[in-house]
Amino acid sequence: MRIQRHQGLGRLHPLVLTGLLALIVAACGGGAAATATPTTLLPSTAPIDPGTPSSAAPSPTTATVEVGKEAWFAGFHVTLGTATAEIKSGKGGTVKIEAKFENTGDEDARLDATITLVSAGETATEGFDQDIPSVPGGTTGKGLFSFGVEDSFSFDDAVLTLGLPTNQQAVVPLGTSGEAVTREPVKLTVTGTGQVGDLQIDLAGAEMRADSPWKHGQQKKGSLVVTFDYSATFKSGFAGGFAFTGENVALKLPDGTTVGVVQDGRSQSIELIGPNSTKKGLFSRFEIEDPAAGSYAFLVRSFDNAVDEIEFTIG
């Protein structure tokens, strides 16, 4: 019998046979080593999860107050306006205080003061944007106090201080606690007439203060200065007139001691008073102790050591 082979499925294709032989040879260790084709990894199209932060960044807390308080220091009348605090918990923040600076002196100047802000026992640091302007004499300028503060800061107990401990400090509470020490000048009711020989002085008034606008200075702690305003008359027809100086006045203190005028070249009128003439708008300044309460006397003196007293009291 003759066996017939199927012409389709029973015959192996040459390419298939070649592939089978290659696999057999490789399995038996014969021939060249097979070369692995590297696998290329395609980038994932799945979104990347950035994860959830452990905690959100703290937002600043803002507080604003209208201070509306004043202080006098080194010839400046300082008025505090709006104060704003921006603070982050655990980070601290800033405090900014708007201010007006009235120059009560005659010369252009800038407030010369050590400025401190304290709250919760912490002393603030001066901010880089602090703005204290130069102000022409007799005018007012606007500026800004700026501080870096701890997160414990609160307007409730915050206190702004002008001056060193050795000065007559001005103290301004920003909230409701603390005692204000404004150093506001005090007008004194001092009038009267004193005469020695041909010299007569008529007092018109006086002012007591802790600062010196005429030189933009501040008195030392425990010290005040009193300025007396008066007119002086020479009641003689002597043609040479009267050479009036600080030697013709003095101040008797409550303890009975006598002091002369402040020796700074700016605290005493010096005038040649003509015969039978009066010079108005004269002044003399004396340093006294703080507290100042007690009985005083303004002394009028002649060159022959005669003295007359104009007594007054500071309450």
The 8 nearest C-alpha neighbors of each residue, nearest first, counted from 0:
[[1, 2, 3, 4, 5, 6, 9, 10],
 [2, 0, 3, 4, 5, 6, 9, 10],
 [1, 3, 0, 4, 5, 6, 9, 10],
 [2, 4, 1, 5, 6, 0, 9, 7],
 [5, 3, 6, 9, 2, 10, 7, 8],
 [6, 4, 9, 7, 8, 3, 10, 2],
 [5, 7, 4, 9, 8, 10, 3, 11],
 [6, 8, 5, 9, 10, 4, 11, 12],
 [7, 9, 10, 5, 6, 11, 4, 12],
 [8, 10, 5, 7, 6, 4, 11, 12],
 [11, 9, 8, 7, 6, 12, 5, 4],
 [12, 10, 13, 16, 9, 15, 8, 14],
 [11, 13, 15, 14, 16, 10, 17, 8],
 [12, 14, 16, 15, 17, 11, 18, 10],
 [15, 13, 17, 16, 12, 18, 11, 19],
 [14, 16, 18, 12, 17, 13, 19, 11],
 [17, 15, 13, 19, 14, 18, 20, 12],
 [16, 18, 14, 20, 15, 19, 13, 21],
 [19, 17, 21, 15, 16, 20, 14, 22],
 [20, 18, 16, 22, 21, 17, 23, 15],
 [19, 21, 23, 17, 22, 18, 24, 16],
 [22, 20, 18, 24, 19, 23, 25, 17],
 [23, 21, 25, 19, 20, 24, 26, 18],
 [24, 22, 20, 26, 21, 25, 27, 19],
 [23, 25, 21, 27, 29, 26, 22, 20],
 [26, 24, 22, 28, 27, 23, 29, 21],
 [25, 27, 23, 24, 28, 22, 29, 21],
 [28, 26, 24, 25, 29, 23, 22, 30],
 [29, 27, 25, 26, 24, 30, 32, 31],
 [28, 30, 24, 27, 25, 31, 26, 32],
 [29, 31, 24, 32, 28, 25, 33, 21],
 [32, 30, 33, 29, 25, 28, 34, 24],
 [33, 31, 34, 30, 25, 28, 29, 35],
 [32, 34, 31, 35, 25, 30, 36, 21],
 [33, 35, 32, 36, 31, 37, 25, 30],
 [36, 34, 37, 33, 38, 32, 31, 39],
 [35, 37, 34, 38, 39, 33, 32, 40],
 [38, 36, 35, 39, 34, 40, 33, 41],
 [37, 39, 40, 36, 35, 41, 34, 42],
 [38, 40, 41, 37, 36, 42, 43, 35],
 [41, 39, 38, 42, 43, 37, 44, 36],
 [40, 42, 39, 43, 44, 38, 45, 37],
 [43, 41, 44, 40, 45, 39, 46, 47],
 [42, 44, 45, 41, 46, 40, 47, 39],
 [43, 45, 42, 46, 41, 47, 40, 48],
 [44, 46, 43, 47, 42, 48, 41, 49],
 [47, 45, 48, 44, 43, 49, 42, 50],
 [46, 48, 49, 45, 50, 44, 43, 42],
 [49, 47, 50, 46, 51, 45, 52, 44],
 [50, 48, 47, 51, 52, 46, 53, 45],
 [49, 51, 48, 52, 47, 53, 46, 54],
 [50, 52, 53, 49, 54, 48, 55, 47],
 [53, 51, 54, 50, 55, 49, 56, 48],
 [52, 54, 51, 55, 50, 56, 49, 57],
 [55, 53, 52, 56, 51, 57, 50, 58],
 [54, 56, 57, 52, 53, 58, 51, 88],
 [57, 55, 58, 54, 52, 87, 59, 53],
 [58, 56, 87, 55, 59, 88, 89, 54],
 [57, 59, 87, 56, 60, 88, 86, 55],
 [60, 58, 87, 86, 85, 61, 57, 88],
 [59, 61, 86, 85, 87, 58, 62, 84],
 [60, 62, 85, 84, 59, 86, 63, 83],
 [61, 63, 84, 83, 85, 60, 64, 82],
 [64, 62, 83, 82, 84, 61, 65, 81],
 [65, 63, 82, 81, 66, 83, 62, 154],
 [64, 66, 81, 80, 67, 82, 63, 79],
 [65, 67, 80, 68, 173, 79, 64, 81],
 [66, 68, 80, 79, 65, 78, 69, 81],
 [69, 67, 79, 66, 78, 171, 70, 80],
 [70, 68, 78, 77, 79, 181, 67, 71],
 [69, 71, 181, 77, 76, 169, 182, 72],
 [72, 70, 76, 182, 75, 183, 181, 77],
 [71, 73, 75, 74, 210, 217, 70, 76],
 [74, 72, 216, 215, 217, 210, 75, 211],
 [212, 73, 75, 215, 103, 72, 211, 104],
 [76, 74, 102, 72, 101, 73, 71, 103],
 [75, 77, 71, 101, 70, 100, 102, 78],
 [76, 78, 100, 70, 69, 99, 75, 71],
 [79, 77, 69, 99, 98, 68, 80, 76],
 [80, 78, 98, 68, 67, 66, 97, 69],
 [79, 81, 97, 67, 66, 98, 65, 82],
 [82, 80, 65, 97, 96, 64, 66, 83],
 [81, 83, 96, 64, 95, 63, 65, 97],
 [84, 82, 63, 95, 94, 62, 96, 81],
 [83, 85, 94, 62, 61, 93, 86, 63],
 [86, 84, 61, 93, 92, 60, 59, 94],
 [85, 87, 92, 59, 91, 60, 150, 84],
 [88, 86, 59, 90, 91, 89, 58, 60],
 [87, 89, 90, 150, 91, 86, 57, 59],
 [88, 90, 150, 91, 87, 149, 57, 86],
 [91, 89, 87, 88, 150, 92, 149, 86],
 [92, 90, 150, 149, 86, 87, 148, 89],
 [91, 93, 86, 148, 85, 147, 87, 149],
 [92, 94, 147, 85, 146, 148, 84, 86],
 [93, 95, 84, 146, 83, 145, 147, 85],
 [94, 96, 145, 83, 82, 144, 146, 84],
 [97, 95, 82, 144, 143, 81, 98, 145],
 [96, 98, 143, 80, 81, 79, 142, 82],
 [99, 97, 79, 142, 80, 78, 143, 141],
 [98, 100, 141, 78, 77, 140, 142, 101],
 [99, 101, 77, 140, 139, 76, 141, 75],
 [102, 100, 139, 76, 75, 138, 103, 77],
 [101, 103, 75, 137, 136, 104, 138, 139],
 [104, 102, 137, 74, 75, 212, 101, 136],
 [105, 103, 212, 136, 213, 102, 106, 74],
 [104, 106, 136, 137, 213, 103, 107, 212],
 [107, 105, 136, 104, 108, 135, 213, 137],
 [108, 106, 135, 136, 134, 133, 105, 109],
 [109, 107, 133, 134, 106, 135, 110, 136],
 [108, 110, 133, 132, 111, 134, 131, 107],
 [111, 109, 112, 75, 108, 73, 131, 133],
 [112, 110, 109, 73, 113, 215, 216, 72],
 [113, 111, 162, 161, 114, 110, 73, 72],
 [112, 114, 162, 161, 163, 115, 111, 160],
 [113, 115, 161, 160, 112, 162, 116, 159],
 [116, 114, 160, 159, 117, 113, 161, 123],
 [115, 117, 159, 123, 158, 122, 160, 157],
 [118, 116, 122, 158, 121, 157, 123, 120],
 [117, 119, 157, 120, 121, 152, 156, 153],
 [120, 118, 121, 152, 151, 156, 117, 153],
 [119, 121, 118, 117, 122, 151, 152, 157],
 [122, 120, 118, 119, 117, 123, 149, 152],
 [123, 121, 117, 116, 120, 124, 118, 115],
 [122, 124, 148, 116, 147, 146, 117, 121],
 [125, 123, 147, 146, 126, 122, 148, 115],
 [124, 126, 146, 145, 147, 123, 127, 129],
 [127, 125, 146, 145, 128, 129, 147, 124],
 [128, 126, 129, 125, 145, 146, 130, 147],
 [129, 127, 126, 130, 145, 143, 144, 125],
 [130, 128, 145, 144, 126, 143, 127, 131],
 [129, 131, 143, 142, 132, 128, 144, 145],
 [132, 130, 142, 143, 129, 109, 110, 133],
 [133, 131, 109, 142, 134, 130, 140, 141],
 [132, 134, 109, 108, 135, 107, 131, 110],
 [133, 135, 108, 107, 140, 132, 109, 102],
 [136, 134, 107, 138, 137, 106, 108, 133],
 [137, 135, 105, 106, 107, 104, 102, 138],
 [136, 138, 102, 103, 105, 104, 135, 139],
 [139, 137, 136, 102, 135, 101, 134, 140],
 [138, 140, 101, 100, 102, 134, 99, 141],
 [141, 139, 100, 99, 134, 101, 132, 142],
 [142, 140, 99, 98, 100, 139, 132, 143],
 [143, 141, 130, 131, 98, 132, 99, 97],
 [142, 144, 97, 130, 129, 98, 96, 145],
 [143, 145, 96, 129, 95, 130, 97, 146],
 [146, 144, 95, 126, 129, 94, 125, 143],
 [147, 145, 126, 125, 94, 124, 93, 123],
 [146, 148, 93, 124, 123, 126, 92, 125],
 [149, 147, 123, 92, 93, 91, 146, 152],
 [150, 148, 91, 151, 152, 92, 147, 90],
 [149, 151, 91, 152, 88, 86, 89, 90],
 [150, 152, 149, 119, 153, 118, 91, 148],
 [153, 151, 150, 118, 149, 119, 148, 154],
 [154, 152, 155, 157, 156, 118, 151, 119],
 [153, 155, 157, 174, 156, 173, 152, 118],
 [154, 156, 174, 153, 157, 175, 176, 173],
 [155, 157, 176, 154, 118, 174, 153, 158],
 [158, 156, 118, 154, 173, 117, 155, 172],
 [159, 157, 172, 117, 173, 116, 171, 160],
 [158, 160, 116, 171, 115, 170, 172, 117],
 [161, 159, 170, 115, 169, 114, 171, 158],
 [162, 160, 114, 169, 168, 113, 112, 170],
 [163, 161, 113, 168, 112, 166, 114, 160],
 [162, 164, 166, 165, 113, 168, 161, 112],
 [165, 163, 166, 162, 168, 220, 167, 219],
 [164, 166, 163, 220, 219, 167, 162, 168],
 [167, 165, 219, 220, 163, 168, 164, 162],
 [166, 168, 220, 219, 218, 209, 169, 217],
 [167, 169, 162, 166, 161, 170, 163, 164],
 [168, 170, 161, 181, 180, 160, 182, 70],
 [171, 169, 160, 180, 179, 159, 181, 168],
 [170, 172, 159, 179, 158, 160, 173, 180],
 [173, 171, 158, 174, 177, 157, 179, 159],
 [174, 172, 157, 158, 66, 154, 171, 159],
 [175, 173, 155, 154, 172, 176, 156, 157],
 [174, 176, 155, 177, 172, 173, 156, 154],
 [177, 175, 156, 174, 155, 172, 178, 157],
 [176, 178, 172, 179, 175, 156, 158, 174],
 [179, 177, 180, 172, 176, 170, 171, 175],
 [178, 180, 171, 170, 181, 172, 177, 169],
 [181, 179, 170, 169, 182, 178, 171, 168],
 [180, 182, 70, 169, 183, 179, 71, 170],
 [183, 181, 71, 180, 169, 209, 184, 70],
 [182, 184, 181, 71, 185, 70, 208, 209],
 [185, 183, 208, 207, 182, 186, 206, 209],
 [186, 184, 207, 206, 208, 187, 183, 205],
 [185, 187, 206, 205, 207, 184, 188, 204],
 [188, 186, 205, 206, 189, 185, 204, 207],
 [187, 189, 204, 190, 186, 205, 311, 203],
 [190, 188, 204, 187, 205, 311, 202, 203],
 [191, 189, 202, 203, 204, 188, 192, 201],
 [190, 192, 202, 201, 309, 193, 189, 203],
 [191, 193, 201, 200, 202, 309, 194, 199],
 [192, 194, 200, 307, 199, 309, 299, 308],
 [195, 193, 199, 198, 307, 200, 196, 299],
 [196, 194, 198, 301, 305, 197, 307, 306],
 [195, 197, 198, 194, 301, 305, 199, 234],
 [196, 198, 234, 233, 235, 195, 199, 194],
 [199, 197, 233, 195, 196, 194, 232, 234],
 [198, 200, 194, 232, 231, 193, 195, 197],
 [201, 199, 231, 193, 192, 230, 194, 202],
 [200, 202, 192, 230, 229, 191, 203, 231],
 [203, 201, 229, 190, 191, 204, 228, 192],
 [202, 204, 229, 190, 228, 201, 189, 205],
 [205, 203, 189, 228, 188, 202, 190, 227],
 [206, 204, 227, 187, 226, 228, 189, 186],
 [205, 207, 186, 226, 225, 187, 185, 208],
 [206, 208, 225, 185, 224, 184, 186, 226],
 [209, 207, 184, 210, 224, 223, 185, 206],
 [208, 210, 223, 218, 182, 217, 167, 224],
 [211, 209, 217, 73, 218, 208, 216, 72],
 [210, 212, 216, 215, 213, 74, 214, 217],
 [74, 213, 211, 104, 215, 214, 103, 73],
 [214, 212, 104, 211, 215, 105, 265, 74],
 [213, 215, 212, 216, 211, 104, 74, 73],
 [216, 214, 212, 73, 74, 211, 213, 217],
 [215, 217, 73, 211, 214, 210, 74, 212],
 [218, 216, 210, 73, 211, 209, 72, 219],
 [219, 217, 209, 210, 167, 222, 166, 223],
 [218, 220, 166, 167, 222, 165, 221, 217],
 [219, 221, 167, 166, 165, 222, 218, 164],
 [222, 220, 289, 288, 219, 167, 223, 290],
 [221, 223, 288, 289, 220, 219, 218, 287],
 [224, 222, 209, 287, 286, 208, 288, 289],
 [223, 225, 286, 285, 208, 207, 287, 209],
 [226, 224, 207, 285, 284, 206, 286, 227],
 [225, 227, 284, 206, 205, 283, 207, 282],
 [228, 226, 205, 283, 282, 204, 284, 225],
 [229, 227, 282, 204, 203, 281, 205, 202],
 [230, 228, 202, 203, 281, 201, 280, 282],
 [229, 231, 279, 201, 278, 200, 281, 280],
 [230, 232, 200, 278, 277, 199, 201, 279],
 [233, 231, 277, 199, 276, 198, 234, 278],
 [234, 232, 198, 275, 197, 276, 235, 274],
 [235, 233, 197, 275, 232, 198, 274, 236],
 [236, 234, 275, 237, 274, 233, 197, 240],
 [235, 237, 274, 275, 238, 234, 240, 273],
 [238, 236, 235, 274, 239, 240, 275, 273],
 [237, 239, 240, 274, 236, 273, 235, 241],
 [240, 238, 237, 241, 273, 274, 236, 242],
 [239, 241, 273, 274, 272, 238, 237, 271],
 [240, 242, 272, 271, 243, 233, 273, 239],
 [243, 241, 271, 270, 272, 244, 240, 269],
 [242, 244, 270, 269, 271, 241, 247, 272],
 [245, 243, 269, 246, 247, 242, 268, 270],
 [244, 246, 247, 248, 267, 260, 243, 269],
 [247, 245, 244, 248, 300, 249, 243, 259],
 [246, 248, 300, 245, 244, 301, 299, 243],
 [247, 249, 299, 298, 245, 246, 300, 250],
 [250, 248, 259, 298, 258, 297, 260, 257],
 [251, 249, 297, 258, 257, 298, 296, 252],
 [250, 252, 257, 296, 295, 256, 255, 297],
 [251, 253, 295, 255, 254, 256, 257, 250],
 [254, 252, 294, 255, 293, 295, 251, 256],
 [255, 253, 252, 256, 251, 294, 293, 257],
 [256, 254, 252, 253, 251, 257, 295, 294],
 [255, 257, 252, 254, 251, 258, 253, 250],
 [258, 256, 251, 250, 252, 255, 249, 259],
 [259, 257, 250, 249, 251, 260, 256, 285],
 [258, 260, 249, 250, 261, 285, 257, 248],
 [259, 261, 285, 284, 262, 283, 245, 249],
 [262, 260, 285, 284, 266, 263, 286, 259],
 [263, 261, 264, 260, 266, 265, 259, 267],
 [264, 262, 265, 261, 266, 267, 260, 214],
 [263, 265, 262, 266, 267, 261, 268, 260],
 [266, 264, 263, 267, 213, 262, 268, 261],
 [265, 267, 284, 283, 261, 264, 263, 260],
 [268, 266, 283, 282, 245, 265, 269, 284],
 [267, 269, 281, 282, 270, 244, 283, 266],
 [270, 268, 244, 243, 267, 271, 245, 242],
 [271, 269, 243, 272, 242, 268, 244, 278],
 [270, 272, 242, 241, 243, 273, 240, 269],
 [273, 271, 241, 240, 270, 233, 276, 242],
 [272, 274, 240, 276, 271, 275, 241, 233],
 [275, 273, 236, 240, 276, 235, 237, 238],
 [274, 276, 234, 235, 233, 236, 273, 277],
 [275, 277, 273, 274, 233, 232, 272, 278],
 [278, 276, 232, 231, 279, 233, 272, 230],
 [277, 279, 231, 230, 232, 272, 276, 280],
 [280, 278, 230, 281, 277, 231, 229, 232],
 [279, 281, 230, 229, 228, 282, 278, 231],
 [282, 280, 229, 268, 279, 230, 228, 278],
 [283, 281, 228, 227, 268, 267, 229, 226],
 [282, 284, 267, 227, 226, 266, 260, 268],
 [285, 283, 226, 266, 260, 225, 261, 227],
 [286, 284, 260, 225, 261, 224, 287, 226],
 [285, 287, 224, 223, 225, 261, 222, 284],
 [288, 286, 223, 222, 224, 285, 289, 291],
 [289, 287, 222, 291, 221, 290, 223, 286],
 [290, 288, 221, 291, 222, 223, 287, 220],
 [289, 291, 288, 292, 221, 222, 223, 287],
 [290, 292, 289, 288, 293, 313, 287, 314],
 [293, 291, 313, 314, 290, 294, 312, 289],
 [292, 294, 313, 253, 312, 291, 314, 295],
 [295, 293, 312, 253, 311, 313, 296, 252],
 [296, 294, 252, 311, 251, 253, 310, 312],
 [295, 297, 310, 251, 309, 308, 250, 311],
 [296, 298, 250, 309, 308, 249, 310, 251],
 [299, 297, 308, 249, 248, 307, 250, 296],
 [298, 300, 248, 307, 306, 247, 193, 308],
 [301, 299, 247, 306, 305, 248, 304, 298],
 [300, 302, 305, 303, 304, 247, 195, 306],
 [301, 303, 304, 300, 305, 247, 246, 195],
 [302, 304, 301, 305, 300, 306, 196, 195],
 [305, 303, 302, 301, 300, 306, 195, 247],
 [304, 306, 301, 300, 303, 195, 307, 302],
 [307, 305, 300, 299, 195, 304, 298, 308],
 [306, 308, 299, 193, 298, 194, 195, 300],
 [307, 309, 298, 297, 296, 310, 193, 299],
 [310, 308, 297, 296, 191, 193, 298, 192],
 [311, 309, 296, 295, 308, 297, 312, 294],
 [310, 312, 295, 296, 294, 189, 309, 313],
 [313, 311, 294, 293, 295, 314, 310, 292],
 [314, 312, 292, 293, 294, 291, 311, 187],
 [313, 292, 312, 293, 291, 294, 187, 290]]
